[in-house]
Amino acid sequence: VGQDDSNFPLAIKIVQSTVVLAFETFWVVPLYVMSVVMNNIWYYRIANIAFELHHGKKVSLDAMTSIKEVIYRGLFVAIYTLQCVMVGMLIPYVGMFMSTVLMCWANALYSFEYSWSMQGLRFSEKIALIEKCWAYFLGFGAPLAFLCSLWSTFVSLGIFAILFPTCIIQATCSPLANPKNVDFYFGKDEKLPRLRLFKQSIKFTGICLACFD
């Protein structure tokens, strides 16, 4: 009897772990995935309306090019996000600050790429714009990035989901939503050298894609 009693707490822990795993698998994960899908639909609708009001007619890439762009973007974003996480985890003292700074440019890219995509820009061209005007985009993405860094991952994702539409609207209304304005506002002669922010992410994205060729 004593042996059975000693195994009772272990059995309770196993049951608790099983219930928690089942809850997260069949409720939390599907709910999260559904919220991500719904948010992306919502973001696109907001961006579409804002673009039509401020810029007019959209320009679309052909279907095959669009599919390639989506695949490349998805892989690039995953690698860049992993890079931000690794910087925050592995670099002592200043790692979290550096990770947040990197997320500033990511937020700017996410915000502006709606308008740029609707003007027919390829992903490589979007990256080039961010790297050329890196100081501007650092400031643009900073408020949301630093606000999200103050909270836990779960809370920060909620804050991002709520506030990101305002970033989309601000980006669409920004002069740099039109790539032709870059030279007007920053000059053809770059006052600041181009900062190769995404060099490593581009490199590893190319390596990953080469594995599937």
Salt bridges, closest charged atoms under 4 A:
GLU113 OE2 - ARG73 NH2 2.56
GLU113 OE1 - LYS126 NZ 3.95
GLU131 OE1 - ARG194 NH2 2.72
GLU131 OE1 - ARG196 NH1 3.96
ASP183 OD1 - LYS132 NZ 2.95
